[in-house]
Amino acid sequence: MRKLFWVFAGIMMLAALGNIIGGTDTPATASVTPGTQAVRVGVPEAPRFDATLYVAASSLNLREAPSTNGRVLASLKHDTKVMAGERRSGWGLVSANGQVGWVSAQSLSGTPAARAAPAISVPARNQPGYGVVQRQSEASCPSRRYCTQIDSCEEARWYLANCSWGHRLDGDNDGVPCEALCR
């Protein structure tokens, strides 16, 4: 009788140890009482983010719930790239900067805002200031370093006068940049 007890106790301990180490094989459904219907255990589905959008507003609150009453989790800056998923009553579920939350769907855009080229004001030949060199830092000069990237003679002259690399636009050193544009 003692042998049988120890065999049974050993089997029970191995079973308990297996559950601790390997987890349990609990099914997704469980019976409440014998003779009644099975009850389904709800396992939430992970949200799907299938669109890349950009914040069109100057700033946009990322909220915990799809409501203006939802707690603000973060503030997203203009042109922040977000992954968008579910939409609900004018709100969109997004993932941005490692956080998931709700934003106003009307404040999202399919494309980033156009990066406007800096305005270039070059005095005409007959105006005072024509040809005056106004050196600026390399960071303030756009990166259009080839004549094929430049739209007008005035723009080429501005680069020649104001950018440290502008001399490259005047291949023959005659003071006229991009000869094809400035004939």
C-alpha positions in Angstrom: 0.0 0.0 0.0 2.9 2.4 0.8 4.4 1.7 -2.6 1.2 2.6 -4.4 1.0 5.8 -2.3 4.5 6.9 -3.3 4.0 6.0 -7.0 0.7 8.1 -7.0 2.4 11.0 -5.1 5.3 10.9 -7.6 3.0 11.1 -10.6 1.1 14.0 -9.0 4.3 15.9 -8.3 5.6 15.4 -11.9 2.2 16.6 -13.2 2.3 19.7 -11.0 6.0 20.4 -11.9 5.1 20.1 -15.6 2.3 22.7 -15.2 4.6 25.0 -13.4 7.4 24.7 -16.0 5.5 24.2 -19.2 2.2 26.0 -18.4 -1.2 24.5 -18.7 -3.1 23.3 -21.7 -6.3 25.2 -20.7 -8.6 25.3 -23.7 -10.2 28.6 -25.0 -13.6 27.3 -23.9 -14.5 25.9 -20.5 -17.6 24.3 -19.2 -19.3 26.2 -16.4 -21.3 23.3 -15.0 -22.0 19.9 -16.3 -24.9 19.9 -18.8 -24.7 23.6 -19.7 -23.3 25.3 -22.8 -19.6 26.1 -23.2 -18.6 29.7 -22.5 -16.1 31.3 -24.9 -13.2 33.2 -23.4 -12.6 36.4 -25.3 -9.0 36.9 -26.4 -8.6 40.5 -27.8 -7.2 40.7 -31.3 -4.1 42.7 -31.8 -4.8 46.0 -33.7 -3.8 46.0 -37.3 -2.0 49.1 -38.7 -2.1 48.9 -42.5 -1.7 52.6 -43.7 1.1 55.1 -43.4 -0.2 58.6 -42.7 1.3 61.9 -41.6 0.1 64.5 -39.0 -1.3 67.4 -41.0 -2.0 69.7 -38.0 0.7 71.8 -36.3 0.4 69.4 -33.3 -2.0 66.5 -32.6 -2.9 64.9 -29.3 -2.5 61.1 -29.1 -5.3 60.0 -26.7 -6.1 56.9 -24.7 -9.7 56.7 -26.0 -11.5 57.9 -29.1 -12.9 61.0 -27.4 -11.8 64.5 -26.4 -12.3 63.2 -22.9 -9.6 60.6 -23.4 -6.4 61.0 -21.5 -3.6 62.6 -23.6 -0.7 60.2 -24.0 1.5 62.4 -26.2 1.5 65.3 -28.5 2.5 64.5 -32.1 4.3 67.2 -34.2 3.5 68.3 -37.7 4.5 65.7 -40.3 5.1 62.9 -37.8 4.8 59.6 -39.6 2.1 57.3 -38.0 0.8 53.8 -38.8 -3.0 54.0 -38.9 -5.5 51.2 -38.3 -9.1 51.2 -37.1 -11.4 54.2 -37.6 -14.3 55.0 -35.3 -16.6 58.1 -35.4 -14.0 60.5 -36.8 -11.1 59.0 -34.7 -8.3 56.9 -35.9 -6.2 54.3 -34.0 -2.5 55.0 -34.7 0.9 53.8 -33.7 3.5 56.6 -33.4 6.8 56.9 -31.6 6.3 53.5 -29.9 2.9 54.4 -28.5 -0.6 53.4 -29.6 -3.6 55.7 -29.2 -6.4 57.6 -30.9 -6.2 60.9 -32.9 -8.7 63.0 -34.8 -8.8 61.3 -38.3 -9.3 64.6 -40.1 -5.9 65.8 -38.9 -4.1 63.0 -40.8 -2.8 63.2 -44.4 -1.7 60.6 -46.9 1.4 62.6 -47.8 3.9 64.6 -45.8 3.6 68.4 -46.2 5.6 69.7 -49.2 9.0 70.9 -48.2 9.0 74.4 -49.6 12.2 75.5 -51.1 13.5 78.7 -49.5 12.4 81.8 -51.2 15.2 83.4 -53.1 15.2 87.1 -53.8 17.8 88.2 -56.2 17.9 91.9 -57.3 17.6 92.4 -61.1 20.6 93.7 -63.0 19.4 97.3 -63.0 18.6 97.3 -59.3 20.9 98.3 -56.4 22.5 95.3 -54.8 22.9 93.2 -58.0 26.0 91.1 -57.7 26.5 91.9 -54.0 27.8 88.8 -52.2 25.9 88.0 -49.0 27.7 84.9 -47.7 25.6 82.6 -45.6 26.3 79.4 -43.8 26.3 76.2 -45.8 23.2 75.0 -43.9 21.2 78.0 -45.3 22.0 77.1 -48.9 19.7 74.5 -50.6 21.4 71.5 -51.9 20.9 72.2 -55.6 24.5 72.0 -56.7 24.0 71.3 -60.4 22.6 73.5 -63.1 20.1 70.7 -64.0 18.5 71.2 -60.6 18.1 75.0 -60.9 15.1 76.6 -62.5 16.2 80.1 -63.5 19.2 82.3 -64.2 18.4 84.4 -61.2 18.4 81.4 -58.9 21.8 80.3 -60.3 23.2 83.8 -59.7 22.0 83.8 -56.2 23.7 80.5 -55.5 26.9 81.8 -57.1 26.9 84.9 -54.9 25.7 83.4 -51.6 26.7 79.7 -51.3 30.2 78.5 -50.6 29.8 75.9 -53.4 28.3 78.4 -55.9 31.6 78.8 -57.9 31.0 75.2 -59.2 28.1 76.5 -61.2 30.5 78.8 -63.2 32.6 76.1 -65.0 34.6 78.6 -67.2 35.1 81.2 -64.5 33.5 84.0 -66.6 31.2 85.2 -63.8 28.1 83.7 -65.5 26.7 80.6 -63.8 24.9 77.9 -65.7 25.5 79.2 -69.2 22.5 77.3 -70.6 20.1 79.2 -68.3 21.9 82.6 -68.4 22.5 83.2 -72.1 
